[in-house]
Amino acid sequence: MLATAAILFSCNAFAAEPTEPVKKVMDITVKNWSGESEDWKYIFDEDLLTTLFSKEFAAKYREASKKPAYEAEAGEKGDPFGYDVVTNSQDGCPLQDINITAAPPKDGVSDVTVKFKLWACMDEAEMKATVDQVNFDVIQEDGKPVINDIHRVGDDGRDSLLVEMANIIKGE
């Protein structure tokens, strides 16, 4: 019995945290916005889509990408959004003051909150001090944490990238 408890404890000790896929997405996003990266790394590249995101999210993304927001170059996959879905922007400064926190799981979903400053390089004090927020729904799938939805938080509340992709698929 003691051996069984030790095995269970050791398995739980190595369980991946819900923040892990979010940290990977944010590492890419920070690098993309750093101004130093010549190659923009897309968080929905197939290798990342299949390792960081849920099967439901990946399937919706693949379907939505058949209706790109802009014309893709020959051989390139289209992007259904036309903006950075994490920063909810096409413009910005290098990200600063990034804070990632996870709430306890509720109904199988961990709400991971990311706060950051996107406009820290601006001259206007109010804009410079603005803190943006994005939330990630993280679930366990095949024994690992994966992102199931992304919510940008603004004056009108939280949106849903899954809903946005469903609307793109419907042609809305």
Protein Blocks (a to p, Z undefined) as FASTA:
>chain_A
ZZmmmmmmmmmmmpccfklmmmmmmmmmmmmmnopambdcdfkbfklmmmmpcfklmmmm
mmmmmmcfbdcdehiacdfklpafklopabdcddehiacdddddeehiacddddddfklm
pmblklmmpccddddddddeehiacdfbdcdddfkopadfklmmmmmmnoZZ
